[in-house]
Amino acid sequence: MKMRKFGLHALRCPIDGEELSIKREEKWDGDELIEGKLLCACGHEWNVSEGLPSLVNMDEVSEEDIKWIRQYDEHAEEYDEKIRIYDVFLKTDMTKEREQLMAMVPIEEGSRIVDISIGTAANFMAMKKVYPSKMGKVFLYGIELSRGMLKVARRKLRAKGLNSVLVHADVNKGYPFPDDYFDAVIHTGGINTFSDIPRAFSEMLRICKPNGIVLVSDEGLSPTQEKTEFGQWVISQNRLFKCKPPLDKVPKNAREPKHWWIMNNTFYVITFRKQ
């Protein structure tokens, strides 16, 4: 995280929304704070470890989310390889489909893009493939509950020389960013299991700039695919594919809500814009 350049001023305390400053500096790598402590005006302190600020109180994370964290932490290093089974399972090309989806995100010099539940940064890797000459001129942010996944994402983004701020944060709580900050807010592969989807959507809209785009995708068969023998088999293997697009959870003040299906009609996509 480039603390002295564009990272720190974007972060907010998840408790009171106050700006954060560096309280203690223990280790730097160039202009990146590797070990230290952050402080907000109201006195809340947050650790930075291995280059990742932790803005989450783990005692407040639900038992269900703790189970997911342990699972993702355990498999983070081989996650990218394991997920390739979806190509066979869903009869699709997830890499190509992800690139097509990320091509919908407008990229301009200086754009700010945040990935909620960034995982291993697969969305930003796809974006890099789509916009090879532009990605070095935009600012990428990501939050994630699994530190294991964040470490993999950090390593991949650094290897590509991309400007990134990654934060250990609770995706089910208020997001640690100011209002109207991002040109695009993206999330793929997790909204179905969020404990409070309306709040998540509201937070995504809050941190999005006016006229910015929110793009969300997750497991869920199209009505047509669900009626097929293949669709029923997919659902029998993973009940999450029975999920419907949570269109009723989109904020009423969102503009231009749309939805469709991708990946052989096995994942839904929802987009909406800030007024």
PATIVO-989968 format. One record per residue (C-alpha): residue number from 1; residue in three letters; x, y negated, z. Coordinates in Angstrom, 3 decimals. Layout:
<pts>
<pt num="NUM" residu="ALA" east="X" north="Y" up="Z"/>
...
</pts>
This chain:
<pts>
<pt num="1" residu="MET" east="0.000" north="0.000" up="0.000"/>
<pt num="2" residu="LYS" east="1.529" north="-3.316" up="-1.043"/>
<pt num="3" residu="MET" east="0.791" north="-5.056" up="2.252"/>
<pt num="4" residu="ARG" east="2.493" north="-8.330" up="1.397"/>
<pt num="5" residu="LYS" east="1.052" north="-8.629" up="-2.095"/>
<pt num="6" residu="PHE" east="-2.550" north="-7.632" up="-2.533"/>
<pt num="7" residu="GLY" east="-3.309" north="-4.952" up="0.038"/>
<pt num="8" residu="LEU" east="-3.696" north="-6.569" up="3.395"/>
<pt num="9" residu="HIS" east="-5.950" north="-9.487" up="2.456"/>
<pt num="10" residu="ALA" east="-8.477" north="-7.012" up="1.007"/>
<pt num="11" residu="LEU" east="-8.882" north="-5.010" up="4.204"/>
<pt num="12" residu="ARG" east="-11.471" north="-5.693" up="6.888"/>
<pt num="13" residu="CYS" east="-11.963" north="-4.187" up="10.313"/>
<pt num="14" residu="PRO" east="-14.731" north="-1.564" up="9.993"/>
<pt num="15" residu="ILE" east="-16.128" north="-2.558" up="13.396"/>
<pt num="16" residu="ASP" east="-16.633" north="-6.302" up="12.994"/>
<pt num="17" residu="GLY" east="-15.652" north="-7.109" up="9.409"/>
<pt num="18" residu="GLU" east="-12.792" north="-9.382" up="10.496"/>
<pt num="19" residu="GLU" east="-9.606" north="-9.781" up="8.465"/>
<pt num="20" residu="LEU" east="-6.599" north="-7.699" up="9.469"/>
<pt num="21" residu="SER" east="-3.031" north="-8.782" up="10.101"/>
<pt num="22" residu="ILE" east="0.161" north="-6.865" up="10.814"/>
<pt num="23" residu="LYS" east="0.695" north="-6.534" up="14.568"/>
<pt num="24" residu="ARG" east="3.721" north="-4.259" up="14.532"/>
<pt num="25" residu="GLU" east="6.198" north="-3.337" up="11.796"/>
<pt num="26" residu="GLU" east="8.144" north="-0.126" up="12.331"/>
<pt num="27" residu="LYS" east="9.156" north="0.978" up="8.836"/>
<pt num="28" residu="TRP" east="9.055" north="-0.597" up="5.380"/>
<pt num="29" residu="ASP" east="9.786" north="0.750" up="1.917"/>
<pt num="30" residu="GLY" east="10.417" north="-2.388" up="-0.082"/>
<pt num="31" residu="ASP" east="7.238" north="-4.419" up="0.418"/>
<pt num="32" residu="GLU" east="5.201" north="-1.390" up="1.496"/>
<pt num="33" residu="LEU" east="4.444" north="-0.945" up="5.190"/>
<pt num="34" residu="ILE" east="5.010" north="2.744" up="5.955"/>
<pt num="35" residu="GLU" east="4.653" north="2.793" up="9.747"/>
<pt num="36" residu="GLY" east="3.080" north="0.109" up="11.914"/>
<pt num="37" residu="LYS" east="-0.106" north="-1.274" up="13.381"/>
<pt num="38" residu="LEU" east="-2.828" north="-3.640" up="12.140"/>
<pt num="39" residu="LEU" east="-4.894" north="-5.993" up="14.270"/>
<pt num="40" residu="CYS" east="-8.162" north="-7.865" up="13.725"/>
<pt num="41" residu="ALA" east="-9.149" north="-11.192" up="15.328"/>
<pt num="42" residu="CYS" east="-11.403" north="-9.399" up="17.818"/>
<pt num="43" residu="GLY" east="-8.543" north="-7.238" up="19.068"/>
<pt num="44" residu="HIS" east="-9.240" north="-3.921" up="17.346"/>
<pt num="45" residu="GLU" east="-6.035" north="-2.093" up="16.454"/>
<pt num="46" residu="TRP" east="-5.472" north="0.355" up="13.605"/>
<pt num="47" residu="ASN" east="-2.449" north="2.512" up="12.815"/>
<pt num="48" residu="VAL" east="-0.519" north="2.716" up="9.560"/>
<pt num="49" residu="SER" east="1.191" north="6.072" up="9.121"/>
<pt num="50" residu="GLU" east="3.008" north="7.477" up="6.075"/>
<pt num="51" residu="GLY" east="1.948" north="4.407" up="4.135"/>
<pt num="52" residu="LEU" east="-1.756" north="4.922" up="4.844"/>
<pt num="53" residu="PRO" east="-3.756" north="2.562" up="7.110"/>
<pt num="54" residu="SER" east="-6.266" north="4.508" up="9.189"/>
<pt num="55" residu="LEU" east="-9.440" north="2.473" up="9.712"/>
<pt num="56" residu="VAL" east="-11.545" north="5.225" up="11.209"/>
<pt num="57" residu="ASN" east="-12.282" north="6.384" up="14.737"/>
<pt num="58" residu="MET" east="-12.159" north="10.156" up="14.365"/>
<pt num="59" residu="ASP" east="-14.143" north="10.600" up="17.603"/>
<pt num="60" residu="GLU" east="-17.134" north="9.093" up="15.789"/>
<pt num="61" residu="VAL" east="-16.919" north="11.358" up="12.719"/>
<pt num="62" residu="SER" east="-19.689" north="13.969" up="12.586"/>
<pt num="63" residu="GLU" east="-18.953" north="17.654" up="13.146"/>
<pt num="64" residu="GLU" east="-20.140" north="18.402" up="9.613"/>
<pt num="65" residu="ASP" east="-17.699" north="15.887" up="8.157"/>
<pt num="66" residu="ILE" east="-14.899" north="17.283" up="10.320"/>
<pt num="67" residu="LYS" east="-15.492" north="20.673" up="8.667"/>
<pt num="68" residu="TRP" east="-15.200" north="19.079" up="5.214"/>
<pt num="69" residu="ILE" east="-12.032" north="17.211" up="6.250"/>
<pt num="70" residu="ARG" east="-10.340" north="20.377" up="7.446"/>
<pt num="71" residu="GLN" east="-11.262" north="22.171" up="4.244"/>
<pt num="72" residu="TYR" east="-9.952" north="19.384" up="2.008"/>
<pt num="73" residu="ASP" east="-6.805" north="18.906" up="4.097"/>
<pt num="74" residu="GLU" east="-6.060" north="22.618" up="3.816"/>
<pt num="75" residu="HIS" east="-6.466" north="22.745" up="0.037"/>
<pt num="76" residu="ALA" east="-5.320" north="19.254" up="-0.965"/>
<pt num="77" residu="GLU" east="-2.051" north="20.301" up="-2.576"/>
<pt num="78" residu="GLU" east="-3.660" north="22.893" up="-4.850"/>
<pt num="79" residu="TYR" east="-7.022" north="21.147" up="-5.221"/>
<pt num="80" residu="ASP" east="-6.417" north="19.926" up="-8.784"/>
<pt num="81" residu="GLU" east="-5.667" north="23.466" up="-9.925"/>
<pt num="82" residu="LYS" east="-8.554" north="25.025" up="-8.018"/>
<pt num="83" residu="ILE" east="-11.109" north="22.608" up="-9.499"/>
<pt num="84" residu="ARG" east="-10.213" north="23.757" up="-13.004"/>
<pt num="85" residu="ILE" east="-12.419" north="26.787" up="-12.432"/>
<pt num="86" residu="TYR" east="-15.357" north="24.448" up="-13.049"/>
<pt num="87" residu="ASP" east="-14.412" north="24.393" up="-16.739"/>
<pt num="88" residu="VAL" east="-15.274" north="28.087" up="-16.973"/>
<pt num="89" residu="PHE" east="-18.053" north="28.015" up="-14.390"/>
<pt num="90" residu="LEU" east="-19.939" north="25.158" up="-16.073"/>
<pt num="91" residu="LYS" east="-18.849" north="25.850" up="-19.659"/>
<pt num="92" residu="THR" east="-17.414" north="22.365" up="-20.039"/>
<pt num="93" residu="ASP" east="-14.147" north="20.398" up="-20.130"/>
<pt num="94" residu="MET" east="-14.117" north="18.401" up="-16.899"/>
<pt num="95" residu="THR" east="-10.979" north="16.448" up="-17.779"/>
<pt num="96" residu="LYS" east="-12.394" north="15.252" up="-21.090"/>
<pt num="97" residu="GLU" east="-15.805" north="14.526" up="-19.557"/>
<pt num="98" residu="ARG" east="-14.213" north="12.558" up="-16.717"/>
<pt num="99" residu="GLU" east="-12.240" north="10.487" up="-19.210"/>
<pt num="100" residu="GLN" east="-15.426" north="9.704" up="-21.138"/>
<pt num="101" residu="LEU" east="-17.128" north="8.661" up="-17.904"/>
<pt num="102" residu="MET" east="-14.237" north="6.442" up="-16.820"/>
<pt num="103" residu="ALA" east="-14.262" north="4.790" up="-20.253"/>
<pt num="104" residu="MET" east="-17.524" north="3.183" up="-19.137"/>
<pt num="105" residu="VAL" east="-15.677" north="1.191" up="-16.476"/>
<pt num="106" residu="PRO" east="-14.660" north="-2.183" up="-17.943"/>
<pt num="107" residu="ILE" east="-10.951" north="-2.914" up="-17.568"/>
<pt num="108" residu="GLU" east="-9.426" north="-6.378" up="-17.797"/>
<pt num="109" residu="GLU" east="-6.155" north="-7.791" up="-16.511"/>
<pt num="110" residu="GLY" east="-6.516" north="-8.419" up="-12.795"/>
<pt num="111" residu="SER" east="-9.604" north="-6.217" up="-12.384"/>
<pt num="112" residu="ARG" east="-10.189" north="-4.689" up="-8.961"/>
<pt num="113" residu="ILE" east="-11.594" north="-1.169" up="-8.894"/>
<pt num="114" residu="VAL" east="-12.368" north="0.936" up="-5.841"/>
<pt num="115" residu="ASP" east="-12.993" north="4.683" up="-5.727"/>
<pt num="116" residu="ILE" east="-15.123" north="5.778" up="-2.770"/>
<pt num="117" residu="SER" east="-13.970" north="9.267" up="-1.677"/>
<pt num="118" residu="ILE" east="-10.994" north="9.029" up="-4.012"/>
<pt num="119" residu="GLY" east="-9.887" north="12.627" up="-3.479"/>
<pt num="120" residu="THR" east="-6.683" north="13.270" up="-5.430"/>
<pt num="121" residu="ALA" east="-7.188" north="10.175" up="-7.627"/>
<pt num="122" residu="ALA" east="-8.547" north="12.177" up="-10.572"/>
<pt num="123" residu="ASN" east="-10.722" north="9.250" up="-11.670"/>
<pt num="124" residu="PHE" east="-7.766" north="6.870" up="-11.823"/>
<pt num="125" residu="MET" east="-5.673" north="9.477" up="-13.651"/>
<pt num="126" residu="ALA" east="-8.471" north="9.743" up="-16.234"/>
<pt num="127" residu="MET" east="-8.669" north="5.955" up="-16.429"/>
<pt num="128" residu="LYS" east="-4.922" north="5.823" up="-17.061"/>
<pt num="129" residu="LYS" east="-5.409" north="8.193" up="-20.007"/>
<pt num="130" residu="VAL" east="-8.224" north="6.026" up="-21.408"/>
<pt num="131" residu="TYR" east="-6.496" north="2.671" up="-20.827"/>
<pt num="132" residu="PRO" east="-2.748" north="3.487" up="-20.952"/>
<pt num="133" residu="SER" east="-1.603" north="-0.088" up="-21.565"/>
<pt num="134" residu="LYS" east="-4.033" north="-1.829" up="-19.193"/>
<pt num="135" residu="MET" east="-3.862" north="0.151" up="-15.957"/>
<pt num="136" residu="GLY" east="-0.591" north="-1.402" up="-14.849"/>
<pt num="137" residu="LYS" east="-2.324" north="-4.797" up="-14.788"/>
<pt num="138" residu="VAL" east="-5.287" north="-3.860" up="-12.574"/>
<pt num="139" residu="PHE" east="-5.560" north="-3.263" up="-8.825"/>
<pt num="140" residu="LEU" east="-6.790" north="0.106" up="-7.624"/>
<pt num="141" residu="TYR" east="-8.249" north="0.864" up="-4.205"/>
<pt num="142" residu="GLY" east="-9.512" north="4.055" up="-2.655"/>
<pt num="143" residu="ILE" east="-10.977" north="5.269" up="0.628"/>
<pt num="144" residu="GLU" east="-11.157" north="8.850" up="1.807"/>
<pt num="145" residu="LEU" east="-11.726" north="10.797" up="5.047"/>
<pt num="146" residu="SER" east="-9.189" north="13.497" up="4.218"/>
<pt num="147" residu="ARG" east="-5.616" north="12.346" up="4.842"/>
<pt num="148" residu="GLY" east="-4.397" north="15.382" up="2.925"/>
<pt num="149" residu="MET" east="-6.208" north="14.266" up="-0.204"/>
<pt num="150" residu="LEU" east="-4.996" north="10.683" up="0.298"/>
<pt num="151" residu="LYS" east="-1.375" north="11.815" up="0.439"/>
<pt num="152" residu="VAL" east="-1.758" north="13.642" up="-2.877"/>
<pt num="153" residu="ALA" east="-3.514" north="10.629" up="-4.414"/>
<pt num="154" residu="ARG" east="-0.795" north="8.265" up="-3.161"/>
<pt num="155" residu="ARG" east="1.955" north="10.432" up="-4.636"/>
<pt num="156" residu="LYS" east="0.238" north="10.669" up="-8.028"/>
<pt num="157" residu="LEU" east="-0.498" north="6.944" up="-8.260"/>
<pt num="158" residu="ARG" east="3.059" north="6.009" up="-7.260"/>
<pt num="159" residu="ALA" east="4.433" north="8.389" up="-9.893"/>
<pt num="160" residu="LYS" east="2.414" north="6.508" up="-12.522"/>
<pt num="161" residu="GLY" east="3.575" north="3.134" up="-11.176"/>
<pt num="162" residu="LEU" east="-0.009" north="2.004" up="-10.516"/>
<pt num="163" residu="ASN" east="-0.886" north="-0.773" up="-8.056"/>
<pt num="164" residu="SER" east="-2.914" north="0.979" up="-5.374"/>
<pt num="165" residu="VAL" east="-4.257" north="0.493" up="-1.854"/>
<pt num="166" residu="LEU" east="-5.386" north="3.730" up="-0.219"/>
<pt num="167" residu="VAL" east="-7.182" north="3.725" up="3.106"/>
<pt num="168" residu="HIS" east="-8.176" north="6.441" up="5.554"/>
<pt num="169" residu="ALA" east="-11.776" north="5.411" up="6.254"/>
<pt num="170" residu="ASP" east="-15.202" north="6.890" up="6.969"/>
<pt num="171" residu="VAL" east="-17.196" north="6.858" up="3.727"/>
<pt num="172" residu="ASN" east="-20.419" north="7.236" up="5.740"/>
<pt num="173" residu="LYS" east="-19.895" north="3.949" up="7.607"/>
<pt num="174" residu="GLY" east="-19.375" north="0.337" up="6.541"/>
<pt num="175" residu="TYR" east="-16.620" north="0.016" up="3.949"/>
<pt num="176" residu="PRO" east="-13.531" north="-1.969" up="5.073"/>
<pt num="177" residu="PHE" east="-13.689" north="-4.567" up="2.296"/>
<pt num="178" residu="PRO" east="-15.196" north="-8.071" up="1.910"/>
<pt num="179" residu="ASP" east="-18.391" north="-8.915" up="0.030"/>
<pt num="180" residu="ASP" east="-18.294" north="-9.454" up="-3.749"/>
<pt num="181" residu="TYR" east="-14.739" north="-8.171" up="-4.102"/>
<pt num="182" residu="PHE" east="-14.637" north="-5.438" up="-6.763"/>
<pt num="183" residu="ASP" east="-15.341" north="-5.521" up="-10.479"/>
<pt num="184" residu="ALA" east="-16.268" north="-1.838" up="-10.350"/>
<pt num="185" residu="VAL" east="-17.146" north="0.618" up="-7.573"/>
<pt num="186" residu="ILE" east="-16.956" north="4.299" up="-8.526"/>
<pt num="187" residu="HIS" east="-17.728" north="7.538" up="-6.727"/>
<pt num="188" residu="THR" east="-17.782" north="11.092" up="-8.072"/>
<pt num="189" residu="GLY" east="-18.488" north="14.400" up="-6.418"/>
<pt num="190" residu="GLY" east="-19.707" north="13.761" up="-2.891"/>
<pt num="191" residu="ILE" east="-22.800" north="11.586" up="-2.552"/>
<pt num="192" residu="ASN" east="-25.013" north="14.687" up="-2.192"/>
<pt num="193" residu="THR" east="-23.436" north="15.442" up="1.183"/>
<pt num="194" residu="PHE" east="-23.327" north="11.875" up="2.545"/>
<pt num="195" residu="SER" east="-25.239" north="11.564" up="5.801"/>
<pt num="196" residu="ASP" east="-26.720" north="8.160" up="4.848"/>
<pt num="197" residu="ILE" east="-27.025" north="7.726" up="1.073"/>
<pt num="198" residu="PRO" east="-29.031" north="4.465" up="1.222"/>
<pt num="199" residu="ARG" east="-26.333" north="2.880" up="3.375"/>
<pt num="200" residu="ALA" east="-23.588" north="4.134" up="1.058"/>
<pt num="201" residu="PHE" east="-25.336" north="2.658" up="-1.991"/>
<pt num="202" residu="SER" east="-25.938" north="-0.614" up="-0.138"/>
<pt num="203" residu="GLU" east="-22.273" north="-0.813" up="0.838"/>
<pt num="204" residu="MET" east="-21.200" north="-0.100" up="-2.737"/>
<pt num="205" residu="LEU" east="-23.418" north="-2.938" up="-3.931"/>
<pt num="206" residu="ARG" east="-22.215" north="-5.253" up="-1.171"/>
<pt num="207" residu="ILE" east="-18.535" north="-4.985" up="-2.071"/>
<pt num="208" residu="CYS" east="-19.255" north="-5.227" up="-5.806"/>
<pt num="209" residu="LYS" east="-18.919" north="-8.595" up="-7.559"/>
<pt num="210" residu="PRO" east="-21.993" north="-10.191" up="-9.160"/>
<pt num="211" residu="ASN" east="-22.545" north="-8.468" up="-12.518"/>
<pt num="212" residu="GLY" east="-20.080" north="-5.769" up="-11.446"/>
<pt num="213" residu="ILE" east="-20.914" north="-2.104" up="-11.956"/>
<pt num="214" residu="VAL" east="-21.476" north="0.756" up="-9.511"/>
<pt num="215" residu="LEU" east="-21.011" north="4.236" up="-11.013"/>
<pt num="216" residu="VAL" east="-21.908" north="7.387" up="-9.064"/>
<pt num="217" residu="SER" east="-21.842" north="11.037" up="-10.195"/>
<pt num="218" residu="ASP" east="-22.364" north="14.368" up="-8.432"/>
<pt num="219" residu="GLU" east="-23.650" north="17.914" up="-8.842"/>
<pt num="220" residu="GLY" east="-27.228" north="18.205" up="-10.050"/>
<pt num="221" residu="LEU" east="-28.750" north="19.953" up="-13.045"/>
<pt num="222" residu="SER" east="-30.909" north="18.133" up="-15.534"/>
<pt num="223" residu="PRO" east="-34.588" north="19.222" up="-15.523"/>
<pt num="224" residu="THR" east="-34.042" north="21.020" up="-18.822"/>
<pt num="225" residu="GLN" east="-30.884" north="22.826" up="-17.702"/>
<pt num="226" residu="GLU" east="-32.492" north="23.848" up="-14.401"/>
<pt num="227" residu="LYS" east="-35.117" north="25.831" up="-16.295"/>
<pt num="228" residu="THR" east="-32.548" north="27.907" up="-18.186"/>
<pt num="229" residu="GLU" east="-31.146" north="31.259" up="-17.108"/>
<pt num="230" residu="PHE" east="-27.684" north="29.674" up="-17.002"/>
<pt num="231" residu="GLY" east="-28.952" north="26.858" up="-14.809"/>
<pt num="232" residu="GLN" east="-30.535" north="29.230" up="-12.322"/>
<pt num="233" residu="TRP" east="-27.299" north="31.215" up="-12.171"/>
<pt num="234" residu="VAL" east="-25.301" north="28.040" up="-11.479"/>
<pt num="235" residu="ILE" east="-27.652" north="27.127" up="-8.629"/>
<pt num="236" residu="SER" east="-27.337" north="30.643" up="-7.195"/>
<pt num="237" residu="GLN" east="-23.568" north="30.127" up="-7.024"/>
<pt num="238" residu="ASN" east="-23.717" north="26.646" up="-5.474"/>
<pt num="239" residu="ARG" east="-26.927" north="25.176" up="-4.072"/>
<pt num="240" residu="LEU" east="-25.597" north="21.625" up="-4.487"/>
<pt num="241" residu="PHE" east="-26.428" north="21.933" up="-8.190"/>
<pt num="242" residu="LYS" east="-30.086" north="21.899" up="-7.203"/>
<pt num="243" residu="CYS" east="-29.705" north="18.304" up="-5.975"/>
<pt num="244" residu="LYS" east="-31.654" north="15.583" up="-7.742"/>
<pt num="245" residu="PRO" east="-30.292" north="12.126" up="-8.618"/>
<pt num="246" residu="PRO" east="-31.047" north="10.017" up="-5.504"/>
<pt num="247" residu="LEU" east="-32.678" north="7.267" up="-7.541"/>
<pt num="248" residu="ASP" east="-35.016" north="6.351" up="-4.696"/>
<pt num="249" residu="LYS" east="-31.950" north="5.452" up="-2.598"/>
<pt num="250" residu="VAL" east="-30.682" north="2.793" up="-5.031"/>
<pt num="251" residu="PRO" east="-31.068" north="-0.675" up="-3.432"/>
<pt num="252" residu="LYS" east="-34.145" north="-2.579" up="-4.583"/>
<pt num="253" residu="ASN" east="-32.012" north="-5.608" up="-5.414"/>
<pt num="254" residu="ALA" east="-29.767" north="-3.632" up="-7.775"/>
<pt num="255" residu="ARG" east="-29.954" north="-4.580" up="-11.439"/>
<pt num="256" residu="GLU" east="-30.213" north="-2.295" up="-14.478"/>
<pt num="257" residu="PRO" east="-30.366" north="1.103" up="-12.714"/>
<pt num="258" residu="LYS" east="-29.796" north="3.959" up="-15.173"/>
<pt num="259" residu="HIS" east="-29.206" north="7.693" up="-14.969"/>
<pt num="260" residu="TRP" east="-28.301" north="10.599" up="-17.237"/>
<pt num="261" residu="TRP" east="-26.474" north="13.948" up="-17.119"/>
<pt num="262" residu="ILE" east="-22.993" north="15.035" up="-18.174"/>
<pt num="263" residu="MET" east="-20.808" north="18.169" up="-18.058"/>
<pt num="264" residu="ASN" east="-23.222" north="20.452" up="-19.853"/>
<pt num="265" residu="ASN" east="-26.135" north="18.832" up="-17.993"/>
<pt num="266" residu="THR" east="-24.813" north="19.982" up="-14.610"/>
<pt num="267" residu="PHE" east="-23.793" north="16.602" up="-13.108"/>
<pt num="268" residu="TYR" east="-25.975" north="13.514" up="-12.910"/>
<pt num="269" residu="VAL" east="-24.689" north="9.965" up="-13.335"/>
<pt num="270" residu="ILE" east="-26.266" north="6.855" up="-11.798"/>
<pt num="271" residu="THR" east="-25.184" north="3.313" up="-12.596"/>
<pt num="272" residu="PHE" east="-26.464" north="-0.036" up="-11.383"/>
<pt num="273" residu="ARG" east="-25.214" north="-3.611" up="-11.265"/>
<pt num="274" residu="LYS" east="-24.992" north="-6.458" up="-8.793"/>
<pt num="275" residu="GLN" east="-27.383" north="-9.357" up="-9.384"/>
</pts>
